[in-house]
């Protein structure tokens, strides 16, 4: 009888151990799913926030759940995409108008500084140090170091962090860059204040919002003649 009782204990102990292991595994998987879900929420939320969109959380969750659970949705996917496109366009237009007003105010004040040259196009150019070399032409390739920022000081691109200068064809850059670099001499440094219509315009680019004024600190290290000119 004692042996039979011990057998039951071993059996139920094994079952209990397996059940506990199964529960632990389910908990682990559930935790991984929760962490993944949270990460998805972060990414979607960041995109919506960056786009300037406000969300009704209850409606968002309802639409999300109905699609995930293959239930009937209020709209077709085409209708939903059309609504999203319209919302993004409206949000971008609002952000663009805010950026335009901020940019115009900034350029008006900055252009009054005596060290700033304002060209007919609206580009604002400030010499940091004069160079002694040649001036690049419109078809030249230049070797430069640069740092690009928005008017609030946020860096959106820089060669300094990458640790190496880059060669850039002046025919293939934004108008403000091409014009500004052709005002410099090799070995010089300048700061370019570029209006949005000479930069990325009403659409912006990456971290640069629509209608944004951008600033570039540029070192013109050397001029690399284009292949066309070199062949001549």
Z-matrix of the N, CA and C atoms (Angstrom, degrees):
N
C 1 1.459
C 2 1.513 1 110.55
N 3 1.349 2 115.51 1 -40.25
C 4 1.446 3 119.04 2 -179.56
C 5 1.523 4 109.83 3 -63.52
N 6 1.365 5 115.87 4 -41.16
C 7 1.449 6 119.21 5 179.98
C 8 1.525 7 111.97 6 -64.18
N 9 1.323 8 116.81 7 -41.27
C 10 1.467 9 121.79 8 177.74
C 11 1.525 10 110.09 9 -61.47
N 12 1.355 11 116.27 10 -42.91
C 13 1.455 12 121.69 11 -179.08
C 14 1.538 13 109.54 12 -63.71
N 15 1.357 14 114.63 13 -42.46
C 16 1.457 15 118.72 14 178.37
C 17 1.526 16 110.88 15 -64.23
N 18 1.360 17 115.33 16 -36.48
C 19 1.464 18 118.67 17 177.94
C 20 1.506 19 111.50 18 -61.81
N 21 1.361 20 115.84 19 -42.54
C 22 1.464 21 119.62 20 176.73
C 23 1.535 22 111.15 21 -60.68
N 24 1.328 23 115.91 22 -40.11
C 25 1.458 24 119.81 23 -179.68
C 26 1.536 25 110.25 24 -63.56
N 27 1.342 26 115.18 25 -44.71
C 28 1.468 27 119.18 26 178.60
C 29 1.520 28 110.75 27 -61.92
N 30 1.361 29 116.10 28 -44.30
C 31 1.458 30 120.83 29 -178.74
C 32 1.519 31 111.52 30 -61.44
N 33 1.331 32 115.08 31 -53.11
C 34 1.465 33 118.55 32 -178.03
C 35 1.526 34 111.29 33 -68.27
N 36 1.342 35 116.14 34 -29.31
C 37 1.458 36 118.05 35 175.92
C 38 1.514 37 110.83 36 -65.78
N 39 1.345 38 116.35 37 -40.85
C 40 1.458 39 120.16 38 178.75
C 41 1.524 40 110.88 39 -65.58
N 42 1.346 41 115.35 40 -42.44
C 43 1.465 42 119.61 41 178.01
C 44 1.518 43 110.13 42 -61.73
N 45 1.346 44 114.35 43 -43.64
C 46 1.461 45 118.31 44 179.87
C 47 1.513 46 111.37 45 -63.34
N 48 1.347 47 116.13 46 -40.25
C 49 1.459 48 119.83 47 179.78
C 50 1.524 49 110.19 48 -64.37
N 51 1.348 50 116.57 49 -45.57
C 52 1.458 51 120.42 50 179.63
C 53 1.516 52 111.45 51 -62.33
N 54 1.352 53 115.26 52 -40.69
C 55 1.460 54 119.17 53 179.42
C 56 1.522 55 110.18 54 -64.49
N 57 1.338 56 114.85 55 -42.65
C 58 1.467 57 118.29 56 179.69
C 59 1.521 58 110.26 57 -63.81
N 60 1.344 59 115.57 58 -40.09
C 61 1.456 60 119.01 59 178.81
C 62 1.526 61 110.71 60 -64.43
N 63 1.347 62 114.81 61 -40.86
C 64 1.457 63 119.06 62 178.35
C 65 1.514 64 111.84 63 -63.89
N 66 1.330 65 115.20 64 -42.18
C 67 1.469 66 118.91 65 178.62
C 68 1.520 67 110.52 66 -63.57
N 69 1.334 68 115.38 67 -41.28
C 70 1.464 69 119.43 68 179.52
C 71 1.523 70 110.63 69 -62.91
N 72 1.343 71 115.75 70 -41.29
C 73 1.466 72 119.47 71 179.77
C 74 1.516 73 110.91 72 -65.42
N 75 1.338 74 116.25 73 -42.51
C 76 1.465 75 119.88 74 177.33
C 77 1.518 76 111.00 75 -62.36
N 78 1.331 77 115.48 76 -39.50
C 79 1.464 78 119.56 77 178.35
C 80 1.523 79 110.67 78 -63.85
N 81 1.343 80 115.46 79 -41.36
C 82 1.462 81 119.28 80 179.36
C 83 1.517 82 110.63 81 -62.89
N 84 1.343 83 115.33 82 -46.36
C 85 1.460 84 118.87 83 179.00
C 86 1.523 85 111.12 84 -63.45
N 87 1.309 86 115.92 85 -40.93
C 88 1.458 87 119.58 86 178.00
C 89 1.517 88 111.53 87 -62.21
N 90 1.330 89 115.91 88 -38.75
C 91 1.457 90 119.59 89 179.33
C 92 1.528 91 110.62 90 -67.95
N 93 1.340 92 117.16 91 -40.72
C 94 1.456 93 120.42 92 177.55
C 95 1.527 94 110.67 93 -62.62
N 96 1.336 95 116.23 94 -41.09
C 97 1.460 96 120.33 95 178.67
C 98 1.525 97 110.19 96 -64.08
N 99 1.330 98 116.23 97 -40.91
C 100 1.462 99 120.15 98 179.38
C 101 1.520 100 110.90 99 -64.22
N 102 1.348 101 115.88 100 -43.07
C 103 1.469 102 119.24 101 179.55
C 104 1.522 103 110.84 102 -64.57
N 105 1.347 104 117.17 103 -42.56
C 106 1.459 105 121.02 104 178.02
C 107 1.528 106 110.40 105 -62.47
N 108 1.332 107 116.42 106 -43.61
C 109 1.459 108 120.93 107 -179.59
C 110 1.516 109 110.85 108 -62.37
N 111 1.319 110 115.95 109 -40.89
C 112 1.457 111 120.54 110 178.53
C 113 1.529 112 110.51 111 -62.49
N 114 1.349 113 115.83 112 -41.09
C 115 1.461 114 120.58 113 179.43
C 116 1.524 115 110.93 114 -63.13
N 117 1.357 116 116.53 115 -42.76
C 118 1.456 117 120.18 116 176.21
C 119 1.528 118 110.39 117 -59.93
N 120 1.309 119 116.55 118 -42.87
C 121 1.462 120 120.52 119 178.75
C 122 1.515 121 111.89 120 -60.41
N 123 1.335 122 116.48 121 -41.61
C 124 1.461 123 120.76 122 177.90
C 125 1.526 124 111.57 123 -59.78
N 126 1.340 125 116.36 124 -46.81
C 127 1.463 126 120.73 125 -176.07
C 128 1.523 127 111.20 126 -65.82
N 129 1.336 128 116.22 127 -46.16
C 130 1.461 129 120.15 128 179.13
C 131 1.525 130 109.79 129 -63.19
N 132 1.331 131 116.43 130 -43.83
C 133 1.460 132 120.15 131 179.58
C 134 1.514 133 112.53 132 -61.89
N 135 1.340 134 116.79 133 -40.53
C 136 1.462 135 120.71 134 179.21
C 137 1.524 136 111.06 135 -63.75
N 138 1.343 137 116.47 136 -41.79
C 139 1.463 138 120.05 137 179.02
C 140 1.526 139 111.41 138 -63.81
N 141 1.322 140 116.24 139 -43.59
C 142 1.457 141 120.19 140 -179.96
C 143 1.527 142 111.19 141 -66.26
N 144 1.329 143 115.98 142 -39.97
C 145 1.454 144 120.47 143 178.74
C 146 1.520 145 111.11 144 -64.26
N 147 1.329 146 116.05 145 -43.98
C 148 1.466 147 120.71 146 179.60
C 149 1.520 148 111.11 147 -63.15
N 150 1.328 149 116.24 148 -34.13
C 151 1.465 150 120.66 149 179.32
C 152 1.522 151 112.58 150 -77.57
N 153 1.323 152 117.37 151 -8.84
C 154 1.458 153 120.79 152 179.56
C 155 1.514 154 113.74 153 79.66
N 156 1.323 155 117.55 154 25.25
C 157 1.465 156 121.63 155 -177.41
C 158 1.525 157 111.18 156 -98.89
N 159 1.324 158 116.14 157 138.54
C 160 1.459 159 121.93 158 173.37
C 161 1.526 160 108.73 159 -101.82
N 162 1.334 161 115.56 160 140.20
C 163 1.461 162 120.98 161 -171.83
C 164 1.522 163 110.99 162 -120.85
N 165 1.344 164 115.78 163 139.45
C 166 1.458 165 121.98 164 168.57
C 167 1.529 166 106.03 165 -85.32
N 168 1.337 167 116.89 166 109.84
C 169 1.465 168 120.84 167 -172.11
C 170 1.528 169 112.32 168 -62.39
N 171 1.325 170 117.29 169 -41.09
C 172 1.470 171 119.90 170 -178.42
C 173 1.529 172 110.99 171 -62.34
N 174 1.342 173 116.69 172 -45.30
C 175 1.461 174 120.43 173 179.61
C 176 1.520 175 111.05 174 -67.03
N 177 1.328 176 116.89 175 -38.05
C 178 1.466 177 121.44 176 178.09
C 179 1.529 178 110.24 177 -60.07
N 180 1.330 179 116.65 178 -49.29
C 181 1.469 180 120.84 179 -179.03
C 182 1.522 181 110.94 180 -64.00
N 183 1.332 182 116.70 181 -37.66
C 184 1.464 183 119.56 182 -179.71
C 185 1.529 184 110.42 183 -64.09
N 186 1.323 185 117.23 184 -47.84
C 187 1.458 186 120.36 185 178.77
C 188 1.515 187 111.94 186 -62.14
N 189 1.331 188 115.81 187 -41.67
C 190 1.461 189 121.44 188 178.96
C 191 1.523 190 110.60 189 -61.29
N 192 1.328 191 116.57 190 -47.38
C 193 1.466 192 121.16 191 -177.11
C 194 1.528 193 111.26 192 -66.30
N 195 1.327 194 117.43 193 -41.37
C 196 1.461 195 119.96 194 -178.02
C 197 1.527 196 111.41 195 -63.42
N 198 1.317 197 117.10 196 -37.02
C 199 1.460 198 119.93 197 177.09
C 200 1.520 199 110.23 198 -71.03
N 201 1.341 200 117.36 199 -46.26
C 202 1.462 201 121.16 200 -177.20
C 203 1.527 202 111.66 201 -64.15
N 204 1.325 203 117.27 202 -32.27
C 205 1.460 204 121.25 203 -178.70
C 206 1.518 205 112.47 204 -97.90
N 207 1.344 206 115.47 205 11.11
C 208 1.458 207 121.83 206 174.96
C 209 1.520 208 112.39 207 58.15
N 210 1.322 209 116.31 208 38.73
C 211 1.461 210 121.21 209 177.53
C 212 1.532 211 109.41 210 -94.02
N 213 1.325 212 115.03 211 168.25
C 214 1.462 213 119.81 212 177.53
C 215 1.525 214 109.35 213 -69.42
N 216 1.331 215 116.47 214 129.94
C 217 1.461 216 121.31 215 -178.82
C 218 1.528 217 110.83 216 -101.18
N 219 1.308 218 114.82 217 161.73
C 220 1.464 219 120.52 218 -177.98
C 221 1.518 220 111.61 219 -68.53
N 222 1.325 221 116.79 220 -34.24
C 223 1.463 222 121.46 221 -177.42
C 224 1.532 223 109.94 222 -124.81
N 225 1.325 224 115.43 223 158.99
C 226 1.460 225 119.48 224 169.54
C 227 1.531 226 107.93 225 -76.22
N 228 1.334 227 115.66 226 165.56
C 229 1.458 228 119.30 227 178.63
C 230 1.526 229 111.36 228 -62.77
N 231 1.326 230 117.85 229 -37.80
C 232 1.469 231 120.78 230 177.94
C 233 1.526 232 110.86 231 -63.67
N 234 1.335 233 116.20 232 -42.75
C 235 1.470 234 119.54 233 178.27
C 236 1.527 235 110.88 234 -64.19
N 237 1.336 236 115.85 235 -41.19
C 238 1.467 237 119.75 236 179.60
C 239 1.528 238 110.65 237 -63.81
N 240 1.340 239 117.64 238 -42.98
C 241 1.452 240 120.65 239 179.60
C 242 1.520 241 111.64 240 -64.13
N 243 1.323 242 117.32 241 -38.20
C 244 1.469 243 120.65 242 177.93
C 245 1.532 244 110.72 243 -63.21
N 246 1.331 245 116.91 244 -39.82
C 247 1.461 246 121.02 245 178.55
C 248 1.529 247 110.68 246 -66.92
N 249 1.314 248 116.44 247 -40.59
C 250 1.463 249 120.69 248 179.45
C 251 1.523 250 110.71 249 -65.90
N 252 1.333 251 116.96 250 -43.64
C 253 1.465 252 120.50 251 178.45
C 254 1.526 253 110.94 252 -59.30
N 255 1.328 254 115.93 253 -43.35
C 256 1.461 255 120.19 254 -179.59
C 257 1.528 256 111.00 255 -64.92
N 258 1.333 257 116.49 256 -39.22
C 259 1.465 258 120.81 257 179.56
C 260 1.527 259 110.98 258 -66.11
N 261 1.332 260 116.18 259 -42.63
C 262 1.467 261 120.10 260 178.49
C 263 1.523 262 110.76 261 -63.88
N 264 1.322 263 117.29 262 -43.01
C 265 1.459 264 120.61 263 -179.52
C 266 1.524 265 111.15 264 -62.96
N 267 1.338 266 116.52 265 -42.13
C 268 1.461 267 119.96 266 179.24
C 269 1.525 268 111.31 267 -65.35
N 270 1.331 269 115.90 268 -42.00
C 271 1.461 270 119.79 269 179.45
C 272 1.521 271 111.17 270 -65.82
N 273 1.347 272 117.01 271 -42.23
C 274 1.458 273 120.65 272 178.80
C 275 1.522 274 111.33 273 -64.00
N 276 1.340 275 116.52 274 -38.37
C 277 1.464 276 120.23 275 178.89
C 278 1.532 277 110.96 276 -63.73
N 279 1.318 278 116.51 277 -40.93
C 280 1.462 279 120.26 278 178.99
C 281 1.527 280 111.17 279 -66.06
N 282 1.331 281 116.16 280 -44.94
C 283 1.468 282 120.25 281 177.81
C 284 1.527 283 110.12 282 -63.08
N 285 1.333 284 115.69 283 -39.35
C 286 1.452 285 120.27 284 179.65
C 287 1.517 286 112.60 285 -61.63
N 288 1.318 287 117.01 286 -41.10
C 289 1.463 288 120.34 287 178.48
C 290 1.521 289 111.30 288 -66.54
N 291 1.315 290 116.84 289 -39.06
C 292 1.464 291 120.21 290 176.51
C 293 1.523 292 110.69 291 -63.66
N 294 1.330 293 116.69 292 -44.28
C 295 1.460 294 120.72 293 179.07
C 296 1.524 295 111.50 294 -64.64
N 297 1.326 296 115.98 295 -38.44
C 298 1.456 297 119.41 296 179.98
C 299 1.531 298 110.81 297 -61.69
N 300 1.327 299 115.88 298 -45.55
C 301 1.463 300 120.30 299 -179.57
C 302 1.533 301 111.02 300 -63.93
N 303 1.325 302 116.28 301 -43.51
C 304 1.467 303 120.18 302 178.77
C 305 1.526 304 111.06 303 -63.77
N 306 1.330 305 115.94 304 -42.25
C 307 1.456 306 120.61 305 -178.77
C 308 1.521 307 112.15 306 -65.52
N 309 1.327 308 117.16 307 -43.14
C 310 1.461 309 120.21 308 179.44
C 311 1.519 310 111.20 309 -63.56
N 312 1.314 311 116.64 310 -40.59
C 313 1.459 312 120.79 311 177.95
C 314 1.527 313 111.02 312 -64.28
N 315 1.320 314 116.28 313 -43.85
C 316 1.457 315 120.93 314 179.82
C 317 1.524 316 111.06 315 -62.20
N 318 1.338 317 117.24 316 -48.01
C 319 1.461 318 120.58 317 -177.30
C 320 1.528 319 111.79 318 -66.28
N 321 1.323 320 116.85 319 -36.48
C 322 1.466 321 120.17 320 178.92
C 323 1.523 322 110.67 321 -61.52
N 324 1.311 323 116.85 322 -43.86
C 325 1.464 324 121.06 323 179.87
C 326 1.523 325 111.21 324 -72.58
N 327 1.330 326 116.11 325 -44.63
C 328 1.461 327 120.20 326 -176.82
C 329 1.523 328 111.60 327 -65.51
N 330 1.337 329 116.78 328 -36.70
C 331 1.460 330 120.95 329 -177.61
C 332 1.513 331 113.68 330 -68.36
N 333 1.318 332 117.45 331 -15.15
C 334 1.464 333 121.24 332 178.34
C 335 1.521 334 112.87 333 -82.11
N 336 1.335 335 117.34 334 -10.85
C 337 1.461 336 119.48 335 179.02
C 338 1.528 337 109.58 336 -71.41
N 339 1.328 338 118.76 337 134.52
C 340 1.468 339 121.08 338 -174.12
C 341 1.524 340 114.23 339 -62.68
N 342 1.331 341 118.12 340 -25.85
C 343 1.465 342 120.49 341 -178.44
C 344 1.527 343 113.16 342 -82.36
N 345 1.319 344 117.36 343 -4.33
C 346 1.460 345 121.67 344 -177.84
C 347 1.523 346 110.37 345 -99.40
N 348 1.325 347 116.50 346 127.42
C 349 1.460 348 123.13 347 175.52
C 350 1.526 349 108.26 348 -95.50
N 351 1.318 350 117.11 349 127.81
C 352 1.462 351 121.86 350 177.22
C 353 1.520 352 108.10 351 -106.91
N 354 1.317 353 117.29 352 119.15
C 355 1.461 354 121.23 353 -178.19
C 356 1.530 355 110.00 354 -86.49
N 357 1.349 356 117.91 355 165.47
C 358 1.475 357 120.27 356 178.77
C 359 1.522 358 114.14 357 -56.46
N 360 1.333 359 117.28 358 -28.66
C 361 1.468 360 120.28 359 -179.96
C 362 1.531 361 112.47 360 -73.89
N 363 1.339 362 116.55 361 -18.03
C 364 1.461 363 120.83 362 -175.51
C 365 1.512 364 113.60 363 106.50
N 366 1.339 365 116.99 364 -8.96
C 367 1.463 366 120.80 365 175.74
C 368 1.524 367 109.60 366 -62.38
N 369 1.338 368 116.62 367 138.91
C 370 1.458 369 121.83 368 174.79
C 371 1.518 370 108.48 369 -111.57
N 372 1.329 371 115.65 370 129.57
C 373 1.460 372 123.01 371 -169.99
C 374 1.519 373 109.52 372 -127.48
N 375 1.324 374 116.63 373 128.55
C 376 1.454 375 121.26 374 179.61
C 377 1.523 376 109.77 375 -128.17
N 378 1.340 377 116.87 376 123.43
C 379 1.453 378 121.51 377 178.59
C 380 1.524 379 109.37 378 -76.24
N 381 1.328 380 116.02 379 127.67
C 382 1.462 381 121.74 380 173.18
C 383 1.522 382 109.19 381 -94.83
N 384 1.338 383 116.59 382 -46.95
C 385 1.462 384 121.60 383 172.59
C 386 1.515 385 108.26 384 -151.46
N 387 1.323 386 115.71 385 137.76
C 388 1.456 387 120.94 386 -178.77
C 389 1.524 388 110.58 387 -74.36
N 390 1.318 389 115.59 388 141.25
C 391 1.445 390 120.02 389 172.31
C 392 1.518 391 110.70 390 -92.40
N 393 1.318 392 116.93 391 171.82
C 394 1.460 393 121.50 392 -179.27
C 395 1.528 394 112.28 393 -121.89
N 396 1.316 395 117.12 394 0.08
C 397 1.460 396 120.32 395 -176.58
C 398 1.515 397 113.05 396 -93.36
N 399 1.323 398 115.18 397 -154.17
C 400 1.464 399 121.48 398 -178.16
C 401 1.527 400 111.44 399 -81.66
N 402 1.328 401 113.59 400 162.89
C 403 1.468 402 121.58 401 175.27
C 404 1.525 403 107.91 402 -98.47
N 405 1.324 404 119.48 403 129.87
C 406 1.475 405 120.23 404 -178.82
C 407 1.518 406 112.32 405 -69.95
N 408 1.318 407 114.87 406 151.38
C 409 1.454 408 121.19 407 174.58
C 410 1.514 409 111.02 408 -97.49
N 411 1.326 410 117.46 409 172.59
C 412 1.474 411 121.21 410 -174.91
C 413 1.518 412 114.87 411 -64.62
N 414 1.344 413 117.48 412 -21.55
C 415 1.463 414 119.91 413 -178.97
C 416 1.526 415 112.26 414 -103.76
N 417 1.335 416 117.04 415 9.04
C 418 1.455 417 120.13 416 -177.19
C 419 1.524 418 112.12 417 -82.32
N 420 1.320 419 113.83 418 157.82
C 421 1.463 420 122.83 419 169.96
C 422 1.520 421 106.53 420 -105.13
N 423 1.331 422 116.78 421 132.21
C 424 1.459 423 120.12 422 -176.72
C 425 1.522 424 110.61 423 -118.02
N 426 1.320 425 114.99 424 149.07
C 427 1.462 426 121.82 425 174.83
C 428 1.520 427 107.08 426 -100.94
N 429 1.329 428 116.59 427 119.74
C 430 1.459 429 120.26 428 -172.12
C 431 1.529 430 112.19 429 -137.68
N 432 1.314 431 113.66 430 155.37
C 433 1.455 432 123.18 431 161.13
C 434 1.530 433 105.68 432 -110.26
N 435 1.324 434 116.92 433 143.07
C 436 1.462 435 117.97 434 179.63
C 437 1.521 436 111.57 435 -154.66
N 438 1.315 437 113.56 436 161.15
C 439 1.463 438 121.73 437 172.01
C 440 1.524 439 107.51 438 -136.75
N 441 1.331 440 116.54 439 124.93
C 442 1.456 441 121.57 440 179.35
C 443 1.514 442 111.25 441 -107.22
N 444 1.329 443 116.91 442 131.91
C 445 1.465 444 121.78 443 179.45
C 446 1.516 445 110.49 444 -134.94
N 447 1.306 446 115.73 445 161.14
C 448 1.458 447 121.43 446 168.89
C 449 1.525 448 107.83 447 -85.62
N 450 1.328 449 117.96 448 173.69
C 451 1.463 450 119.83 449 -175.64
C 452 1.525 451 112.33 450 -69.87
N 453 1.323 452 117.91 451 -13.93
C 454 1.467 453 119.71 452 175.54
C 455 1.531 454 111.67 453 -92.75
N 456 1.332 455 116.92 454 6.26
C 457 1.460 456 121.02 455 174.17
C 458 1.510 457 115.63 456 93.15
N 459 1.316 458 119.29 457 -0.32
C 460 1.465 459 121.41 458 -179.98
C 461 1.531 460 110.36 459 -73.04
N 462 1.329 461 116.80 460 126.78
C 463 1.467 462 121.70 461 -179.78
C 464 1.528 463 109.44 462 -81.33
N 465 1.337 464 116.91 463 126.64
C 466 1.463 465 119.82 464 177.27
C 467 1.522 466 112.53 465 -110.19
N 468 1.334 467 117.40 466 -16.25
C 469 1.456 468 119.35 467 176.84
C 470 1.526 469 108.64 468 -163.52
N 471 1.328 470 117.15 469 141.63
C 472 1.454 471 120.62 470 178.49
C 473 1.518 472 110.83 471 -159.53
N 474 1.318 473 115.90 472 136.03
C 475 1.463 474 120.22 473 175.21
C 476 1.518 475 111.01 474 -79.59
N 477 1.308 476 117.73 475 -21.95
C 478 1.461 477 120.95 476 -176.72
C 479 1.535 478 111.16 477 -63.16
N 480 1.339 479 116.29 478 -39.69
C 481 1.459 480 119.27 479 178.09
C 482 1.519 481 111.62 480 -68.71
N 483 1.326 482 116.68 481 -29.63
C 484 1.471 483 119.71 482 178.65
C 485 1.524 484 111.28 483 -80.16
N 486 1.327 485 116.28 484 -14.15
C 487 1.457 486 120.26 485 173.04
C 488 1.508 487 116.13 486 81.32
N 489 1.346 488 118.28 487 12.14
C 490 1.458 489 119.93 488 -179.21
C 491 1.522 490 109.76 489 -155.70
N 492 1.331 491 117.53 490 142.35
C 493 1.467 492 119.76 491 174.93
C 494 1.527 493 110.57 492 -70.64
N 495 1.329 494 115.61 493 169.96
C 496 1.460 495 119.85 494 -179.35
C 497 1.523 496 109.93 495 -131.08
N 498 1.334 497 114.82 496 154.39
C 499 1.454 498 120.71 497 173.49
C 500 1.524 499 108.62 498 -93.59
N 501 1.331 500 115.67 499 130.99
C 502 1.461 501 120.46 500 -176.34
C 503 1.523 502 110.02 501 -131.05
N 504 1.345 503 118.96 502 125.96
C 505 1.469 504 121.69 503 174.84
C 506 1.535 505 109.42 504 -77.60
N 507 1.323 506 117.07 505 125.68
C 508 1.460 507 119.88 506 -176.01
C 509 1.528 508 112.69 507 -70.03
N 510 1.320 509 116.62 508 -14.82
C 511 1.464 510 119.47 509 176.54
C 512 1.529 511 111.89 510 -77.17
N 513 1.336 512 117.41 511 -12.99
C 514 1.462 513 119.68 512 -171.35
C 515 1.520 514 112.96 513 -119.08
N 516 1.310 515 117.25 514 21.48
C 517 1.461 516 120.51 515 179.50
C 518 1.521 517 109.73 516 -116.91
N 519 1.328 518 115.98 517 171.86
C 520 1.456 519 120.16 518 178.40
C 521 1.530 520 109.83 519 -61.54
N 522 1.332 521 118.10 520 150.76
C 523 1.469 522 121.12 521 -175.39
C 524 1.529 523 114.17 522 -55.06
N 525 1.331 524 117.70 523 -38.97
C 526 1.456 525 120.46 524 -179.49
C 527 1.513 526 112.79 525 -62.88
N 528 1.330 527 116.02 526 -35.96
C 529 1.465 528 120.80 527 177.50
C 530 1.522 529 110.39 528 -67.86
N 531 1.321 530 116.41 529 -48.60
C 532 1.456 531 120.87 530 -177.75
C 533 1.525 532 111.11 531 -60.48
N 534 1.325 533 116.42 532 -45.61
C 535 1.465 534 120.17 533 179.80
C 536 1.527 535 111.24 534 -65.05
N 537 1.319 536 116.71 535 -45.92
C 538 1.457 537 120.58 536 -177.74
C 539 1.519 538 112.96 537 -63.36
N 540 1.332 539 117.19 538 -43.36
C 541 1.469 540 120.09 539 -179.51
C 542 1.517 541 111.97 540 -65.61
N 543 1.347 542 117.27 541 -29.79
C 544 1.460 543 120.20 542 179.45
C 545 1.533 544 112.31 543 -79.84
N 546 1.333 545 116.58 544 2.31
C 547 1.464 546 121.50 545 171.73
C 548 1.528 547 111.30 546 -100.07
N 549 1.331 548 116.80 547 -2.95
C 550 1.453 549 121.65 548 -175.72
C 551 1.526 550 111.66 549 -103.64
N 552 1.331 551 115.23 550 161.47
C 553 1.461 552 122.09 551 171.16
C 554 1.527 553 108.64 552 -113.63
N 555 1.324 554 114.47 553 154.05
C 556 1.467 555 119.40 554 177.72
C 557 1.527 556 110.28 555 -53.57
N 558 1.311 557 115.36 556 135.35
C 559 1.456 558 121.19 557 -179.18
C 560 1.516 559 113.66 558 90.31
N 561 1.335 560 116.96 559 -5.39
C 562 1.455 561 120.69 560 -178.01
C 563 1.514 562 112.81 561 -91.10
N 564 1.314 563 114.82 562 164.21
C 565 1.453 564 122.84 563 175.35
C 566 1.528 565 108.60 564 -129.63
N 567 1.323 566 115.58 565 140.98
C 568 1.464 567 119.79 566 -179.45
C 569 1.518 568 109.84 567 -147.46
N 570 1.311 569 114.17 568 162.93
C 571 1.458 570 120.71 569 173.75
C 572 1.523 571 107.87 570 -118.76
N 573 1.326 572 115.89 571 126.08
C 574 1.454 573 122.48 572 -178.81
C 575 1.522 574 110.12 573 -107.31
N 576 1.333 575 116.26 574 125.63
C 577 1.459 576 122.01 575 174.87
C 578 1.531 577 105.65 576 -105.70
N 579 1.318 578 116.32 577 107.84
C 580 1.463 579 120.94 578 -167.16
C 581 1.538 580 110.71 579 -108.36
N 582 1.340 581 116.89 580 116.20
C 583 1.475 582 119.69 581 175.71
C 584 1.526 583 110.96 582 -61.40
N 585 1.309 584 116.21 583 158.39
C 586 1.463 585 119.71 584 -174.30
C 587 1.523 586 112.79 585 -62.22
N 588 1.353 587 117.97 586 -33.14
C 589 1.459 588 118.84 587 -178.73
C 590 1.524 589 112.14 588 -73.44
N 591 1.332 590 117.58 589 -12.12
C 592 1.459 591 121.59 590 172.48
C 593 1.523 592 111.29 591 -103.91
N 594 1.338 593 116.47 592 5.87
C 595 1.465 594 121.99 593 -178.38
C 596 1.527 595 109.26 594 -121.47
N 597 1.341 596 117.91 595 -110.70
C 598 1.465 597 120.79 596 -173.59
C 599 1.529 598 113.56 597 -111.68
N 600 1.339 599 116.44 598 8.64
C 601 1.447 600 121.30 599 168.43
C 602 1.514 601 115.44 600 60.48
N 603 1.314 602 114.16 601 -151.31
C 604 1.462 603 120.77 602 -172.15
C 605 1.520 604 113.78 603 -75.35
N 606 1.330 605 117.92 604 -10.68
C 607 1.465 606 120.46 605 -179.07
C 608 1.518 607 112.47 606 -98.05
N 609 1.340 608 117.30 607 -25.05
C 610 1.452 609 119.19 608 -176.19
C 611 1.517 610 110.97 609 70.89
N 612 1.323 611 115.70 610 -171.57
C 613 1.472 612 120.95 611 179.56
C 614 1.513 613 109.05 612 -161.47
N 615 1.329 614 116.96 613 116.23
C 616 1.462 615 120.86 614 178.93
C 617 1.514 616 111.68 615 59.09
N 618 1.336 617 116.22 616 -120.27
C 619 1.463 618 120.99 617 -178.64
C 620 1.524 619 112.57 618 -77.71
N 621 1.335 620 117.41 619 -4.85
C 622 1.464 621 121.63 620 179.45
C 623 1.517 622 108.47 621 -91.67
N 624 1.319 623 116.78 622 116.58
C 625 1.458 624 121.06 623 -177.00
C 626 1.516 625 112.54 624 -74.25
N 627 1.328 626 117.07 625 167.75
C 628 1.469 627 120.98 626 179.37
C 629 1.524 628 111.53 627 -62.04
N 630 1.329 629 116.10 628 141.49
C 631 1.472 630 123.66 629 178.07
C 632 1.526 631 112.98 630 58.75
N 633 1.320 632 117.26 631 34.33
C 634 1.459 633 121.02 632 -176.91
C 635 1.523 634 111.99 633 -93.29
N 636 1.328 635 116.13 634 135.18
C 637 1.458 636 121.98 635 166.60
C 638 1.527 637 107.37 636 -76.89
N 639 1.328 638 116.96 637 135.81
C 640 1.462 639 120.31 638 178.68
C 641 1.529 640 109.68 639 -125.12
N 642 1.316 641 115.61 640 157.46
C 643 1.464 642 122.69 641 -176.58
C 644 1.520 643 108.89 642 -124.67
N 645 1.332 644 116.13 643 133.67
C 646 1.452 645 120.74 644 176.04
C 647 1.523 646 110.40 645 -124.29
N 648 1.317 647 116.04 646 127.24
C 649 1.452 648 121.96 647 166.43
C 650 1.524 649 106.56 648 -94.02
N 651 1.329 650 116.45 649 120.90
C 652 1.459 651 120.91 650 -171.28
C 653 1.527 652 111.40 651 -126.46
N 654 1.320 653 116.32 652 135.69
C 655 1.463 654 123.17 653 168.77
C 656 1.525 655 107.59 654 -110.98
N 657 1.321 656 116.81 655 119.68
C 658 1.456 657 120.97 656 176.44
C 659 1.527 658 108.20 657 -90.14
N 660 1.313 659 116.06 658 99.06
C 661 1.462 660 121.30 659 -174.21
C 662 1.523 661 112.36 660 -79.53
N 663 1.322 662 116.32 661 -39.53
C 664 1.462 663 119.60 662 -177.97
C 665 1.517 664 109.48 663 -165.27
N 666 1.322 665 114.59 664 160.04
C 667 1.459 666 121.66 665 174.36
C 668 1.527 667 107.79 666 -106.39
N 669 1.328 668 115.35 667 126.85
C 670 1.462 669 121.57 668 175.47
C 671 1.518 670 106.36 669 -111.03
N 672 1.329 671 116.29 670 111.12
C 673 1.463 672 119.16 671 -175.23
C 674 1.522 673 111.05 672 -61.53
N 675 1.330 674 116.16 673 145.93
C 676 1.463 675 119.97 674 177.83
C 677 1.516 676 110.02 675 -66.82
N 678 1.307 677 117.09 676 158.56
C 679 1.459 678 121.64 677 -178.79
C 680 1.513 679 111.20 678 -62.18
N 681 1.350 680 115.73 679 -35.53
C 682 1.461 681 119.66 680 -179.57
C 683 1.511 682 110.41 681 -61.72
N 684 1.366 683 115.62 682 -48.07
C 685 1.449 684 119.66 683 -179.03
C 686 1.522 685 111.01 684 -68.98
N 687 1.342 686 116.87 685 -36.23
C 688 1.457 687 120.45 686 -179.68
C 689 1.522 688 110.77 687 -62.82
N 690 1.352 689 116.78 688 -36.20
C 691 1.452 690 120.48 689 179.98
C 692 1.516 691 112.14 690 -69.40
N 693 1.348 692 115.16 691 -26.15
C 694 1.458 693 119.24 692 179.29
C 695 1.532 694 109.07 693 -71.99
